Amino acid sequence: EPSDLSGFTSLCFTIYMEEGSGGVVRLEDSSGNESEDILFSDIVKEFNDESPVEIDLHRLKGSNIDMENIKLIKFIGYKGAAFYISEVCLQ
């Protein structure tokens, strides 16, 4: 079932990512509309170590995505990505 994320201000998680790996975070609503890509390289503070991340959801609310009907939070790797995600939460 879709979830209403309109009342939240940030998506937080911990990521471990090896240097040289690539990936994005993306939200998708129940109609299949997707948010802009948020590049791991723009949000990861330290490579080869766990790094806490906080993404401001306000920058996604202006897009055509329906924040009241979010179906997926996608973590997509590329370039031989080696990463793991833990402690995912909304604030």
C-alpha positions, 0 to 999 in steps of 0.5 A: 500500500502507498504511504503518505510522506507529505508530513515528513521532512527528511529521509535518513539512512546509513550507507556503506559504499566503496569508493568508485561505486555509483548509485542513486536514491529515488522515490516512486508514487503509486502512479509510477511517477519518479522523483529526481535522482539523488546521487550517492556521490552527492550525499555520501560523506565517507567512502569505505566506511559507514556514513549517515545520510539525511536527504531533505524531502522538501526538494522533491515535493515540488516535482510531479511526484505525489508525496501522499502516495509513495509506493517505493524508496529505491536504492539503485546501484551502478558502475559495479556498485558495492554498498549496503543500506541500513537504519532507514527512517523518516523524520 
